[in-house]
Amino acid sequence: MTFHSSDTGVLWRGDGQTVSIEAWGRGVRVRAALGAIDEAPGALVDVPDTRADVSVEGAVATVAAGGVRVVAEESDYNDWSVGFHTTRLRLQVQDADGRLLFEEITDGGALKLNAREFRPTEGGDHRLRLSLATPAGEHLVGMGLYQQDLVDLKGTVLELAHRNSQTSVPFVVSSAGYGFLWNLPAIGRAVFGANRTEWEAESATQFDWWVCADPRPAQIAAAYAEATGHAPMMPEYGLGFWQCKLRYSTQEELLTVAREYRRRGIPIDVIVADFFHWRWMGDWRFEAEFWPDPAAMTAELRELGIELMVSVWPQVVPESDNWEELRDGNMLVRTRRGIDVQYYFDGQYTRFLDVTEPRARDFLWQKLAENYGAYGITAFWLDEAEPEYGAYHFENYRLAAGPSAQVANLYPREFTRAIADGLRADGNDQPVSLVRAAWAGSQRHGALVWSGDVHSTFEDLRAQIAAGVHMGAAGIPWFTTDIGGFAGGDIREPAFHELLVRWFQFGTFSPVMRLHGDRVPGTPIVDAHGVTRVGTGADNEVWSFGEEMEALLVEYIRLREDLRDYTREAMTDAHRNGAPVMRGLFFEFPEDDLSWTTPGQYLFGPDILVAPVTDPGATRWDVYLPAGAEWTDARTGATHSGGQTVTVDAPLASIPVFHRGERVGAALARLATLPHVSQP
C-alpha cells in the first residue's frame, strides 16, 4: 500500500507520480506531479476548519468534504509489450450518496490511455492533459467570457487564455451537480466533448484541480466563493448609472457633462476619465495642459455627489518618468526572444508592467495614491488587463511568476490585486476595479469585469447576455458591458438608436449599468504645441441622440434607481454567498432542464426574469418561463404559470421582464408607463 493519510487527505506515490488528494473547504483538491508537489500559483485561498472524512481500506482511499467524495483506487498493471509491471491510481468523483459524477478515463487496455498525461517540453516542463469520463447528458455553464451566444457549453472547445473581449475563468458548473476548477493559470484549452472532458495546459509542473458537489447551483457558488475568496460589498455608487465615453479630453469637458446631468435632474453615480488623460503611458497621472486642477475637479464632483473613476493602463514607454526605475528594477514583462516591444499604440512602442512582481504592484499603487488618491479618487478602470499583447505569442513572454505559457492568466487578477491591496492598506475594504479580464479568484480583489471592445451590433449584444451568465456561473458576480457596444456606433443613424435602446434596456438589468463607446463621428485633439493626440469620439450622453431618445433613456435610468434596494440585496448576496447578480435561469430552477439551455434570458437577482430583445425591428418576443413559479409580466400585470414559452409585445420602448412574487412588483411599475419611441 502506498497511501499516506492525514486528517485532511491522502498522499500516494507510484508509477513515477505523486498524487495529493486533500479536503479544501467544502470541496476536494487534487494535485499530481512527477516529483514533489509544490505550491505553484493558483486560485485557492486557505480555508480554515476544513472538515474532512478520510479513510483508507486496502487499495482504496476516500477523501470527502462538503457534498463530494474523491475515491482513489490503486491497481496493478502489466504492460507485456514493454515487459514491466507497475502500479496505477484511478480517481472517481462521487456525491455524498455515492453517485458517480465523473471519473478519470480507464487505462484503455491496448489503447494505453492515461488520464493524467505528462508530455515533456523544451526546458524541462510538461504539457499536461487530464481526461475525464463525464455524463453525456450534462449541461455545463461558466468558464468566463467568450464571444458566443451559447448557454450550454457541452460540446464546445474553449481556449484557456485572455484576449480583448475574451476572459478565461476555468470554473465550470454541471447540471449533474458538481463544480470543477482547473487550478492552473497556464495557457491551454478545455474540451467538453460528448464522450469525455479534457483539460490541457501548454506548460506546467503539476496537475491541480478542485471539485465540489451539490444539486443546488447556489450551494456550488457558495462553496466556490469560500474556496477562492468572496467579492467585497459593492459600494453604493455601483448601484446606479455610470456615464463614460471615449474620451473626455479635458477637465472642463468632463465637468460640463457632470453639471449637465445634475441640471437636467438625471440620476448619475459615476463619471469616468478614460485613457490618455496622461501624457505618456506609464505616467499614471493627469496631464496638466488638459487637466490643470484635479483637486478642484474632484471637489466639485464630490459636491455634485458623483464618483470619479480614472483609467489606468499597464503599458510603459521610454518617455515616461517612471521608465528607468521600472526597467532597471526588472518590473516590466520580458520578451524571451527578439526585442522587448510588446504593444504598439498611437505611435508608441511599449512594454507591460509586470504585475505578478510584488514590487511592481507596490510601485503602481504608490503612483496611483500620489497622483489620484491624493484627490480622493479610489475607483480605477484597469484597461488592457489581459494584457493585450501586440501578438498573442504567449510562449514568448516571461513574467516574474514564471514563463507566460505557465502563468499568463494570472495577469488581470494581479492587476486588480495591486489596487485592492493598496486600498485595503488604507482602510478601504470595498475596492472596485473596472477591469477587462479576470481569472479565478479575481472577485476577491473587487474585479468588475466588462466584456471588452465589442462591436455595436445586435449579434454582439446577444453574445454579451451569454457572457454575463457564464461570468456569474464562473464565480465573478460583478459584470458589465459597454452599453451600445464599443466600436461602430454612429450617433446620427436611426439603426444605431434602435440598438442603443435595446442595449440600454439590457444595461438597466445588468450588475452595473454603464454607458460607454467610441462613437462616430470622432474629433481630433491637438495640444498647445500642435501635436495631434488621441482623438475623442462623438457625444455619448443620454441627450446626444434626440429628445425622444433622451426621454426614454432617462426613464430607464430612473427605473434603475427604483431598483436600487433590490440591486443592493443582490450585491449583498454576491458578497456573502458568491451568488451572481446576473444569473442563469438554472441558478434558481436547476430541476428545469430548459433552464440550462434556453438562450437570451437570465435572472437579475433571484426574482426578476429578463429577456432582452436582440433582433432589429422586432416588436414581439418569445420568453421561456421556468417551471416551479408563477410569473407576472411587469408591463401588463398578466400572470403565467412556469414551464411554458409565452409571446409578448415588445415595442422598441419595452423590454420583456417578468417577476415572481410580489416584493419587486412596485419597483418595476415604471415599465408600464414608458414613453413612446419611434421604431426605425
ZANU-705989 format. One record per residue: x, y, z of N, C-alpha, C in turn; residue in three letters. Coordinates in steps of 0.1 Angstrom, whole numbers, plus 5000, padded with zeros to 4 digits. Each point is the difference from the previous one (the first is absolute). Last residue first. Example, Ala and Ser with C-alpha at 12.3 -4.5 7.8 and 13.67 -1.06 7.14 Angstrom:
BEGIN
512849785071500950115000499250115008Ser;500349434999499150125000500950125000Ala;
END
This chain:
BEGIN
462755244640500650044987499449934989Pro;497350135045500849884995500650054986Gln;498750335043499749954986500949894996Ser;498150125050501150044992499849934986Val;497050135049500249944987501350054994His;499449965054499650094989500249924986Pro;498849745047501150064993499550094988Leu;497849735038499750144997501150064992Thr;500049555020498750014995499650144994Ala;504249885023499949934987498650014993Leu;501050165045500350104990500049934986Arg;499549755041498850074995500250094989Ala;503049715029499949994986498950074993Leu;500749985048501250064994500149994985Ala;496449805024499950155001501350064994Ala;499849525004499050064990500050155000Gly;502549675028500750094991499050074990Val;498649685035500950105007500650104990Arg;496949604994499550145000501050105004Glu;500549504973499750065013499650144998Gly;502849854961499249915008499950065014Arg;500650224947500549985014499249895007His;501650224947499049935008500649995014Phe;500850274949500449985014498949935008Val;501650204947499249905007500649975014Pro;500350484975500849885001499149895008Ile;499050504970499849905010500949885000Ser;499650394968500150065014500049895011Ala;499349884953501450055003500150055014Leu;496249644995500450124992501350065004Pro;497649545009501250065004500450124990Ala;495949595018500350124992501350065005Asp;499449475006499550135005500350114991Val;499649435007500450104991499450135004Thr;501549525027499050094996500650104991Val;501049475021500550124992498850094997Thr;500749645044499550024986500650124994Gln;500549845047500149884991499450014986Gly;498150305043501349964995500049874992Gly;495850355005500649895007501449974993Ser;497650505001500149874992500749895009His;497450545000500749905007500049874992Thr;499650574991499549874998500849905006Ala;500850484998499449955012499449864998Gly;502650324970498549984999499349955012Thr;504850094998499450114992498549995000Arg;502949675021500150135007499450114993Ala;498749475002500550094990500150145007Asp;500249535027499150124997500850094990Thr;500049445019500750124994499050114996Trp;500749525033499050084993500750134996Glu;502549515009499750135005498850064992Ala;502349584991500150005014499750145006Gly;501949914949499049935008500350025015Ala;501450374962500449875007498949945008Pro;499650304955499850025015500349875007Leu;501350264950499749875007500050035015Tyr;498950314954500749995013499649875006Val;499850314950499749875007500950005013Asp;498150444970501249925005499549885007Trp;498850464964499449895008501249915004Arg;500950374974499050065009499249905007Thr;504950094968499149915007499150085009Ala;503850174972498650004995499049925007Gly;505149855005499550144996498649994994Pro;501849685039499950004986499550134995Asp;500649865047501350004993499949984985Thr;497450115051499749984986501350024993Val;499649825052500250114991499749974985Pro;498549815048500149944987500250124990Ala;499849875058500350104989500249934987Val;498049935054500449934988500050104989Leu;500250015056499750074988500549934988Ile;500749875047498650004998499650074987Asp;504549935023499349885001498650004993Pro;504050324982499649965013499249875000Gly;499950124957500750115007499649985015Phe;500049624959499450065011500950115006Leu;499449814947500749995012499250055012Tyr;500449884941499250045012500949985012Gln;501249874954499550144999499250045012Gly;500449474987500950124998499250135002Pro;499549475021499350114993500850124999Thr;501249585023500350014985499350114993Thr;499749865048501449994997500350034985Trp;495649985018500650125006501549994997Ser;497149654987500050114990500750125006Leu;499149625027501149974991500250124990Asp;498349995051499350034987501149994989Asp;501149975046499349884996499250014987Glu;502550365023500949904994499349884995Pro;499050515013499149894996500849894994Phe;502050405017498849995009499249884996Glu;503850074975500550035014498949995010Phe;499549964951500349885007500450025015Phe;499350364968498849945005500249885009Leu;504050344996499349924991498749955007Gly;502350465016500149865001499149934990Arg;502350485021499449964987500249854999Met;501650155039498950104999499249974987Val;502749615027500150104990498850095000Pro;502049745043499049994990500250114990Ala;502649905042500549974987499049994989Gly;499550125048499849864996500549974987Asn;500450445023499949905011500049854995Arg;500150384969501150015010500049895010His;496550024968501349974993501150015010Ala;495850135016500049854998501349964993Asp;499350465004500349945013500049855000Thr;498750234962501450025002500449955014Met;495550004989500749904991501550015002Ala;497350315023499849875005500849894992Glu;499950444983500849995012499949875007Arg;497150094965501449984995501049995011Thr;495550115010500149874996501449964995Tyr;499250455012499949915012500149854996Asp;499850324965501350015008499949915012Arg;496850094962500549875003501250005010Leu;498050404982498949935007500449865005Asp;503050254973499950055013498949945008Glu;500449884955501149955008500050055014Arg;496950184972499649865003501249945008Leu;500850424982499150015012499549865004Arg;502550024961500950035011499250025013Ile;497649934961500749885004501050025011Tyr;497750374981499049915008500749875004Glu;502450294973500050055013499049925009Val;500349914954501249955007500050055014Leu;496550154971499949865003501249955009Leu;499950454985498949985009499949855004Ala;503250134967500350045014498949975010Glu;499249934953500949905006500450035015Met;497550314976499249885002500849895006Glu;502250414988499150015012499249885002Glu;504949974976498750054998499150005012Gly;504549855000499449924989498650064997Phe;503250135036500750014988499349944988Ser;499150015049499350114993500650014986Trp;501849705033498649964996499350104992Val;505349974995499150025011498649974996Glu;504250014974499549875004499150015013Asn;502850274954499450015013499249875003Asp;504149944968498950095000499350005014Ala;505249874999498849964993498950115001Gly;505450105002498849975009498949964991Thr;505849974994498850074999498949975009Gly;505550005004498949904998498750085000Val;503850324986499949905011498949904996Arg;503550384974498749935000500049895011Thr;502850475000500249864998498649935001Val;501350485006499649964986500149854998Gly;500750255041501250004992499749964985His;496850015036500450134999501250024991Ala;496949574991500450075012500650144997Asp;495949684977501450064997500450075013Val;496149614980500450095012501550044996Ile;495349814970501450005004500350095011Pro;495349744991500650134999501549995003Thr;495649644982500950055010500650144996Gly;495049764988501350034995500950055011Pro;498049625014500350074987499050114998Val;502049735047498950034991500650084988Arg;501549665040500750094991499150034988Asp;498549855053500349964986500850114993Gly;496549885048501450034994500049964986His;496849995049500050054986501450034995Leu;497849685041501050094996500050034985Arg;497949725047499550074988500950114996Met;500449515029500450145000499550064986Val;498549575009500550035013500550145002Pro;496249934965501349945001500550035014Ser;495850164978499949885007501449925000Phe;499650414977499250035012500049885009Thr;501949954957500950065010499350045013Gly;497549844963500949895006500850065011Phe;497750314975499049925008500849895007Gln;502450254970499750085013499149925009Phe;500849844957501149975009499950085013Trp;496750064967500049865004501149975009Arg;499950434981498949985009500049865006Val;503250104967500350065013498949995010Leu;499449854955500949915008500350065013Leu;497450274972499349885004500849915008Glu;502150374982499150045011499249885004His;502749964962500849995013499150045012Phe;498150034958500249865003500949985012Ala;499050444982498949945008500249855003Pro;504050374994499349904992498949945009Glu;503550335012499050064991499149904994Arg;503749905030498950065007499050074991Ile;503249564994499950134994498850075006Asp;503449575014498750065001500050144995Gly;503849675003499250004988498650075001Gly;503049775041500550054987498850004990Ala;499249875047501250105000500250064987Phe;495149845021501249954994501150104999Gly;495750045022500050054986501249944992Gly;500650005051498750014995500050074986Ile;503749705024499950144994498650014994Asp;500649675041500450014986500050154997Thr;500449655048499350114992500549994986Thr;500149735053500250004986499350124993Phe;501249705049499950144995500450004985Trp;500349595027498650055001499850144994Pro;503149554994500350154999498650075000Ile;500649514999500450065013500450145000Gly;498249704965501449975002500550075013Ala;495550064984500249865003501449965004Ala;499150444984499549985013500149855005Gly;501450114956500950065010499449985014Met;497349854964501249925003501050065010His;496250254987499549885007501249915003Val;500850394974499750035014499649885008Gly;500849954954501250025007499850045014Ala;496349944970500649875004501350035008Ala;498150384984499049945009500649865005Ile;502250244966500350055013499049955011Gln;499649894953501149935006500350055014Ala;496750214973499649875004501149935008Arg;501050424981499150015012499649865005Leu;502550024960500850025012499150025013Asp;497849974959500749885002500850015013Glu;497950384983499149925008500649865003Phe;503350434994499149914992499049925009Thr;504450325005498750055001499149924990Ser;504649795023499550094990498550045002His;504149895037499149934991499450104991Val;503949975036499750094989499149934990Asp;499949855053501050044990499550084988Gly;497849825042500249904989500950054989Ser;500150105056499150044988500549924988Trp;500349965057500549964987499050064990Val;501750085051498750034993500449984985Leu;502549865049500050014985498650014995Ala;502249975047499150104995500050024985Gly;502449665027500750134999499150114995His;498649555004500450045014500750135000Arg;498749784959498950065007500450055014Gln;502949754971500050144998498950075008Ser;500849524996500450075011500150154999Gly;500449714957499449955012500650075012Ala;500450304959500249865001499449955013Trp;499550434961500049955014500549864999Ala;499150504970500349865000500149965015Ala;499550474987499749934988500549864999Arg;498150365041501249934994499649924988Val;498750375043499449964987501249954992Leu;499750025054500850024988499349964988Ser;499350105057499449984987501050034989Val;499849915058500750034988499149974988Pro;499450045052499149994989500650044987Gln;501950045045499749854998499049984990Asp;503750385019498949994991499749864997Asn;503850185026498849995008498750004991Gly;504850004987499650145004498649995007Asp;501949614982501150055010499650145005Ala;497349814967499849945013501050045010Arg;500450154955498950065007499749945014Leu;503549824973500350135004498850075007Gly;499549564983501050005011500350145005Asp;497249954962499449965012500950005012Ala;501750104957499150115005499449965013Ile;502849694979500850125003499150115006Ala;498049614983500649985013500850125004Arg;498349964956499050055010500549985014Thr;502949844968499750154997499050055010Phe;500849544999501150075008499950154997Glu;497049724976499749995015501050085008Arg;500649974953498950095004499749995015Pro;503549704983500350154998498850095005Tyr;500549494998500050075012499950154999Leu;500549674964498650045003499950075014Asn;504249834981499550124993498650045005Ala;503449625011499450095010499250124994Val;502649644975499649945013499050085008Gln;502050154959499249894997499549935012Ala;503050365004498650044997499149884997Ser;504349965033499750014986498550034997Pro;501250145048500449894992499850034985Gly;499450315038499449885005500449884992Ala;501350444986500749965013499549875005Ala;499550044949499650085011500849965012Leu;500349964942500349955014499750105010Arg;499049854944500050105010500449935014Tyr;499149784956501250094998500150115011Asn;496449664994501349935003501250095000Glu;495650144987500149995014501349945004Phe;498150274960500949895000500449985014His;496750324976499749915011500949884999Tyr;500850524984499849874995499849905012Ala;500050445011499950034985499949874993Gly;498350015050501250004993499850034985Tyr;497150085045499849994985501350014993Glu;499349795051500150124993499849984985Pro;497450025026500249864997501549955003Glu;497750455005500449925011500349864997Ala;498650464980501149934994500549895010Glu;497550375026499849964986501249924996Asp;497650175046501249934996499849944986Leu;497950395034499649934988501349944994Trp;498450205052501049994989499449914989Phe;498950305049499449914990500950004988Ala;500750295038500249865005499549904990Thr;501350565010499649914990500449865005Ile;500950435022498949935004499549904990Gly;503950284998498850084997498849935004Tyr;504349805005500150135007498850094998Ala;500549584976499549995014500150135008Gly;501949994956498549995000499449995014Tyr;504850034992499550084989498450004998Asn;502749755035500550144999499250094990Glu;498949535004499750075013500550154999Ala;501149724964498650035000499550075013Leu;504549854997499750114990498650045000Lys;501349645027500650125005499750124991Gln;498749564987499150065010500650135005Trp;502749764970498850064993499050065011Leu;503849785016500450124993498850074994Phe;499449585020500250105010500450144993Asp;499749624973498650035005500250125011Arg;503949824984499450084989498650045004Ala;502549725028500650135000499350094990Arg;498849535002499550095011500550145000Pro;499349694957501150045008499550095012Glu;497249864964500349885008501250025009Thr;498650334968499250015013500149875008Val;502850274961499949865005499350005013Asp;499750364957500449985014499749865004Leu;500950114949499049995010500649995014Phe;501750264952500149875007499050015011Arg;500550274949499849995015500449865005Thr;500050404957500449875003500049985015Tyr;497250374968500949975012500249855001Gln;497050254969501450034997500949975011Gly;495449895004500150144998501450054998Asp;500149525015498850085000500350154998Phe;502049455004500250124993498750085000Tyr;502849575029498850064995500350134994Tyr;503449715017498849915002498750064995Gln;505850014999498950084997498849915000Val;505249925007499050015010498950114996Asp;502949674965500150125008498850015010Ile;501749514986499850124993500050125009Gly;498849565024500850014987499650134993Arg;498249945043501149895001500950004987Arg;497450415027499849924987501249905000Thr;497750255045501149984991499549924988Arg;497750375038499949864993501249994991Val;500750325041499250004988500049864994Leu;502550175039498550005003499250014988Met;505150025013499449874995498549995003Asn;503050385007499649925012499449874996Gly;501450334968501249965008499749915011Asp;496450184974500949924992501149945008Arg;497150315021499349874997500949914992Leu;501650435009499949935012499349864998Glu;500450294963501349955004499949925013Glu;495950214982500649904992501349945006Trp;496950375014500149885008500849894993Asn;498750434981501050035011500249875008Asp;498749984948499450025013501150025010Ser;500849894953499950145003499450035014Glu;500549554981501350065005499950155003Pro;495749695006500850034989501350075005Val;495749645017501050105004500950034988Val;494849755016501150024991500950115005Gln;495749845019501249945005501350024991Pro;495350325010500649914991501349945006Trp;495350275019501449965003500449894989Val;495850405011500649894992501449985004Ser;496050215033501050044990500649874994Val;495350215028500949894997501050044989Met;496550265037500950014989500849874999Leu;494950155023501349935001500850014987Glu;495950335021500449914989501449955002Ile;497250365023499749865004500349904989Gly;500850495003498949954992499649865003Leu;503650195023498950095003498749964992Glu;504149794990499549955014498850095003Arg;502250124962499349884998499549945013Leu;502750385001498750034995499249884997Glu;504449945016499250075010498650034995Ala;503249834970499549895009499150065011Thr;502250304971499049924992499449895010Met;503450285016498850084999498949914993Ala;504349825004499450025013498750074999Ala;502749934961499249885004499450025014Pro;501950334962499750015014499249885005Asp;501650064953500850095008499850005015Pro;499449724954499449975013500850095011Trp;501350014954498649974998499249985013Phe;504750115000499550084989498449994999Glu;502749725031499750145004499350084990Ala;499849465006500950104993499550145002Glu;499449565034499450094991501050094993Phe;501449505016499650135006499450084990Arg;502649574994499049985010499750135008Trp;503449854964500050115009499149995012Asp;500449694962500949975011500250125009Gly;498750104950499649885007501149965011Met;499350514987500749884995499549885008Trp;497750415006500850044988500649874994Arg;495250005026501450025003500750044987Trp;495649895001499950125008501550025005His;498749624973500750114995499550145006Phe;496549615006501449994998500550144994Phe;495550045027500549894992501550024998Asp;496450155038501050064992500849894993Ala;494750025021501349934998500950094992Val;495550005037500450054987501549954999Ile;495349865032501550004997500250064986Val;495649995021500949975012501450014997Asp;494850214984501349954995500949975012Ile;494650184982500849935010501349954993Pro;497350434985500149864996500949935010Ile;498550494994499449915010500049854997Gly;501950414977498849944995499349905010Arg;504050225012499150114996498749944995Arg;503649715011499350055012499050114996Arg;502649824965499149895006499350055012Tyr;503150294982498849994992499149895004Glu;504350065020499150115004498649994992Arg;503549704989499549975013499050115005Ala;502250074959499149894999499449975013Val;503350324999498850054993499049894999Thr;504249895017499250075010498750054993Leu;503249794972499449915009499150075010Leu;502450274971499049924993499349905009Glu;503650265017498850084998498949924993Glu;504349805005499350015013498750084999Gln;501849754956500550115009499149995013Thr;499449694964501450034998500550115009Ser;496449584998500050145004501450045000Tyr;498649624966500550025013499750145004Arg;497849594990501450024995500050134993Leu;496649895042500250004985501549994997Lys;495849975044501449984994500050024985Cys;496849975050500250074987501449994996Gln;496449715035501450054997500050064986Trp;496049875041500450024986501450064999Phe;498549715044499250094992500650014986Gly;501849755038498649954998499250094990Leu;504650055019500049894990498549964996Gly;501350325035500150064987499949894988Tyr;500149885047498750054996500150064986Glu;503549615012499650145005498750054994Pro;501249475006500050114990499750135007Met;502349585024498750064999500150124990Met;503549604994499650105010498650044998Pro;501549514985500050144995499750095012Ala;502349525010498750074998500250144994His;503049524998499950135005498750074996Gly;501649534993500850094992499950155004Thr;497749625022501349944996500950104993Ala;495550115013500749975012501449954997Glu;497150074964500450135006500849985013Ala;498149624980501150054991500550145006Tyr;496349795020501249925003501250064992Ala;495750194992500550035013501349935004Ala;497949904958500550145000500550035014Ala;497849604997501349994993500650144999Ile;495749985017501049945010501349984994Gln;496550154972500350115010501049955011Ala;498349704966501050094995500450115010Pro;498049515012499550134999501250094996Arg;500449535007499150024990499550144998Pro;505049855016498750035006498950014989Asp;505949965010498749934994498850045008Ala;505750124985499050005010498749944994Cys;505850054989498649964997499150015012Val;505350134975499150005012498649974996Trp;505649954981498650034998499249995013Trp;505249964974499450065012498550034996Asp;505149764981498650014999499550065013Phe;505050104983499249905006498550034997Gln;503750254981500849905007499249905007Thr;499350304952499750005014500949895006Ala;498150224949501249985008499750015015Ser;496649984967501149994991501349985007Glu;495149825015500950115003501249994991Ala;494649795002501450004996500750135004Glu;495349655007500650125004501550004996Trp;495149724986501550015001500450145004Glu;495549634998500450135002501550005001Thr;496349654974501050035010500250155002Arg;496749814969500649875006501050025011Asn;497850364976498949915004500549885007Ala;503050445004499549924990498849915005Gly;503050445011498949945007499249914990Phe;505150245009499249934990498949935007Val;503950425008499049915006499249944989Ala;505350245003498649994995499249905008Arg;504750355005499549874997498750004993Gly;504050305031499350004988499649864996Ile;500650105052500849984988499150024987Ala;499250015051499950124992500749994987Pro;497549635034501350034994499850124991Leu;496749715025500750105009501450024994Asn;494849844987501449974995500950115005Trp;495049845019501050104998501349944995Leu;494449865005501449964998500950124997Phe;494849825022500850114995501449964999Gly;494949725000501450025005500550134994Tyr;495749754990500150035014501450025005Gly;497849934955500149875007500350035015Ala;499950354967498749965005499949875007Ser;504450325000499349894992498649985006Ser;504350404997498949945009499249914991Val;505350235000498849964993499149935010Val;504850334995499149945009498749974993Phe;504350264986499849854998499249935011Pro;500650484973499949975015499649865001Val;501650384960500049865004500049995015Ser;498550374960500549995013499949855004Thr;499750384955499949865005500749985013Gln;499850424975498649955000499949855002Ser;504850144992499050115001498649944996Asn;503049645020500250094989499050115002Arg;502149545029499350124999500450074987His;499749455012500950124998499150124999Ala;499149494995500350055013501150114999Leu;496249804964501350035002500250065014Glu;496149654982500350135004501550025003Leu;495849674976501550015002500350145003Val;495149695003500850124995501549975003Thr;496049725012500250004986500950114995Gly;497450105043500349864996500149994985Lys;498850405025501449984995500349864997Leu;495450335003500549875004501449984993Asp;497950404990499849995015500649875005Val;501250334955499749865005499850015015Leu;501450344966498750025007499549865005Asp;505150264992499149904994498750015008Gln;504950175009499150074991499249904992Gln;502049955051500449974986498950074991Tyr;501649965055499450094990500649964987Leu;499749685046500450144997499250064988Gly;499649555024501250014992500450144996Met;494949775010501150065007501150034990Gly;496149594999500150154999501250055008Val;497449514978501150075006499950154998Leu;497149495000500150134994501050085008His;499149444990500150115009500050134992Glu;499849524985498950094999500150125009Gly;503449654997499750054986498950105000Ala;503549925041498749964996499750064986Pro;505149905011499050085006498649974995Thr;505549855004498849954995498950075007Ala;505250184991498949965010498849954992Leu;505650164997498949954992499049945010Ser;504550374997499149925009498849964992Leu;505350194988498649974996499349915010Arg;504850344992499249925007498649984994Leu;505550134990498750034996499149905006Arg;504850165021499249904993498750074995His;505650135014498650005004499249904992Asp;504750104991499849915012498650005006Gly;502250214959500350085012499649925013Gly;497549894954501450065001500150085013Glu;496549615003500250114991501450055001Thr;496949525012501150095002500050114989Pro;495649755020500950004988501150105002Arg;496149725031501150105000500849984987Phe;494749865019501149984990501050125002Glu;495849725024500950115003501249994992Arg;496749684993499250125003500850125003Ala;501149604966500450045013499250125004Asn;500249554962499650145003500450025015Leu;500649614967501050065008499750155003Lys;497849624973500150144996501050085008Leu;498749545009501050014989500150154995Ala;497750005044500549874994501050034989Gly;497650345028499749974986500649884994Gly;499750255045501349994993499849964986Asp;496050275022500749885003501450004993Thr;497750465014499849904991500849885004Ile;498150325037501150004991499849894990Glu;495750205022501149925003501150024990Glu;494850215022500949984989501249925005Phe;495950015024499950124992500950004988Leu;497549615034501150044992499750134992Leu;497949855048499750004986501250054992Arg;499549965050500849904992499649994985Gly;498550325035499249875000500749894993Asp;501750455002500049955014499249875001Ala;502250094953499350095009499949945014Asp;504149904965498749975003499350115008Gln;504649864967499450105008498549975001Val;504949714990498650024997499550125009Gln;505149794981499250085008498550004995Leu;504949684999498950054992499050075010Arg;505449804995499050055009498950074991Leu;504349594995499350124996499050045010Arg;504849684993498850035008499450134995Thr;503349604975500050125007498750015008Thr;503649674967498850005009500150145007His;502249814950500250045014498650015007Phe;501349914950500649915009500250055014Gly;498150164956501350055004500649935011Val;495849874982500750054988501450055003Ser;496849855034500849904994500850044988Trp;498050235045500150044985500949904994Asp;496950035047501149934993499950044985Asn;498150185052499950014985501249934994Tyr;496950085050501249954993499750014985Asp;497650335036499949874993501349974994Ser;496950365036501349964995499949864993Glu;496550435011500249865000501349964993Glu;496950435024501249974993500249855001Ala;495950405005500449865003501249964992Val;497250465019500949954990500649875005Val;495350325011501049905004500949974988Arg;496250415019500849934990500949905006Val;497150365021499249904994500749914989Gly;502650235040498850064995499249894994Gly;504349785003499850135006498750074994Ala;503449515000498750064999500050145007Ala;503349564980500150135007498650074997Val;502349474997498950094998500250135008Thr;502749514979500050115009498950104996Ala;501849454991499150114997500150115011Val;502249564998500550074988499150124997Ala;499749835049500749924990500550094988Gly;497350275028499749855002500749934988Glu;499550525025500949914991499649865004Val;497850545007500149865003500949934990Ser;498050525020501049934992500049855005Val;497250495001499849865004500949924991Asp;499750555018500349904990499649865006Ala;499650585005499549875006500249894990Arg;502450515010499549904990499649875006Thr;501750465018499049905006499449914989Asp;502150434979500249955014498949895003Pro;502450154953498749995006500149945014Val;503250274960500049915012498650015006Asp;500350094948500550075012499949895012Val;500449964942499449975013500650085011Leu;501350004952498850085004499649985014Ala;505249944978498649954998499050105005Gly;505849874994499050105000498649944996Pro;503549675023500050084988498950105000Ala;502549675033499050105002500050104988Glu;501449454999500550135005498850105001Asp;501549434999498950104999500550145005Ile;503449624980499350045012498950104997Ala;501249724960500950015011499250045013Gly;497849954960501049894998501050005011Leu;494850165007501350054994500949884998Ala;494650195016500849894995501350054993Ala;495250145033501250044993500849874997Arg;494750185019500949894995501250064992Val;495750145039501150044990500849884997Arg;494750105019501249925001501050054989Val;495750245030500349924988501349935003Gly;497950345028498949914997500349914988Arg;504250195023498750065001498949904999Gly;503849774988500350144999498750085001Trp;502749475004498850085003500450155000Ala;502949644973499950075012498750075001Glu;503749664973498550025000499750055014Ile;504649914965499550055013498550024998Ser;504349724975498650054999499650045014Val;504749874968499550035014498650064998Thr;503049664966499350125003499850015015Gln;502049634974500850124998499350135004Gly;498249565008500050024985500850134997Asp;498750015049500149894992500050044985Gly;498550205053501250004991500049864992Arg;496450355032500349874993501250024991Trp;496950245044501150024990500449864995Leu;495450255026500949894998501150044990Val;496650295038500149934987500949895000Gly;498850285039499350074989500149934986Thr;502049855042498750045004499250064989Asp;503749664985500050105010498650045004Ser;503049574971498950085004500350115011Ser;502349684958500350065013498950105004His;500849554963499350125005500550045013Phe;501349614972500850124999499250125004Thr;500349425006499150125000500950125000Met;
END
